[in-house]
């Protein structure tokens, strides 16, 4: 199969650094095993990443006719998205900057080569 199956999750309101902790565990896994791993992870980023992976699997089954048992996570990465910036006022006329970071997550699935 020459075509990569991909799905993107954009503007996830969790920092890319925290999302990378979750996606590093599922990189290179079979899709079924990765879904089960994400299901039991306590991190907040595990649920949206699991939904993204399920979306990519649905794309593979509907658009390309590939079984989910033959798929594995070839690439998965999290990039930084725009940061919302504003300030909260502090003591003595100062202000404390607040940065709300977000991320873009991309997953690329491939089919396992038959041995």
C-alpha positions in Angstrom: 0.0 0.0 0.0 1.6 3.2 -1.1 -0.9 5.6 0.5 -0.5 6.8 4.1 -3.6 7.0 6.1 -3.6 10.2 8.2 -5.7 12.1 10.5 -5.2 15.5 12.3 -6.4 17.0 15.5 -5.9 20.7 15.5 -6.1 23.3 18.3 -6.1 20.7 21.1 -6.0 22.9 24.3 -3.2 20.9 25.9 0.4 21.8 25.5 2.5 19.9 23.0 4.9 18.9 25.7 2.2 17.0 27.7 0.8 15.4 24.5 4.2 14.1 23.5 4.4 12.1 26.8 1.3 10.2 25.7 2.1 9.8 22.0 5.6 8.5 22.6 4.1 5.4 24.2 2.0 4.4 21.2 4.5 5.2 18.4 5.2 2.0 16.4 2.4 -0.1 18.1 -0.3 -2.0 16.3 -3.5 0.0 16.3 -5.5 -2.4 18.4 -2.8 -2.5 21.1 -2.4 1.3 21.0 -6.1 1.8 21.5 -6.1 -0.4 24.6 -3.0 1.3 25.9 -4.6 4.7 25.6 -7.8 3.6 27.2 -6.1 3.0 30.5 -3.6 5.9 30.6 -4.4 8.4 33.3 -3.1 11.5 31.4 -5.7 14.0 30.2 -4.3 13.9 26.6 -4.9 10.2 26.3 -8.6 10.6 25.5 -8.3 13.0 22.5 -5.4 11.0 21.1 -7.5 7.9 21.3 -10.3 9.6 19.5 -7.8 10.8 16.8 -6.5 7.2 16.4 -10.0 5.9 16.1 -10.8 8.4 13.4 -7.7 7.4 11.5 -8.7 3.7 11.7 -12.2 4.6 10.5 -10.6 6.5 7.5 -8.6 3.4 6.7 -11.5 1.1 6.8 -14.0 3.3 4.9 -11.8 5.0 2.3 -9.0 2.4 1.7 -10.7 -0.9 2.7 -7.9 -1.9 5.1 -8.6 -4.0 8.2 -7.7 -2.5 11.6 -5.7 -5.7 12.4 -3.2 -4.9 9.6 -2.5 -1.3 10.7 0.2 0.1 12.9 1.1 3.6 14.0 3.9 4.6 11.6 4.3 8.2 12.7 2.6 10.3 15.3 3.7 13.8 16.4 2.5 16.9 18.2 3.4 20.4 17.1 2.8 23.6 18.9 -0.4 25.6 18.0 -1.1 29.2 18.7 -0.7 30.3 22.3 -3.4 32.5 23.9 -1.7 35.2 25.9 -3.3 37.4 28.5 -2.4 38.9 31.9 -3.6 38.7 35.5 -2.7 41.6 37.6 -0.5 41.0 40.6 0.7 42.9 43.6 2.3 46.4 43.5 0.9 47.2 40.0 2.6 44.3 38.3 1.0 41.8 36.1 1.6 38.0 35.7 1.5 36.8 32.1 -0.7 33.7 31.5 0.0 31.5 28.5 -2.6 28.9 27.4 -0.7 26.6 25.1 -2.4 24.3 22.5 -1.2 21.8 20.0 -1.8 20.1 16.7 -1.5 16.3 16.7 -1.0 14.2 13.5 -1.2 10.5 13.2 -0.1 8.5 10.1 -1.0 4.8 9.8 0.5 2.2 7.5 -0.3 -1.4 6.7 1.9 -4.2 8.0 3.8 -6.0 5.4 2.7 -9.7 5.1 5.6 -11.9 6.2 
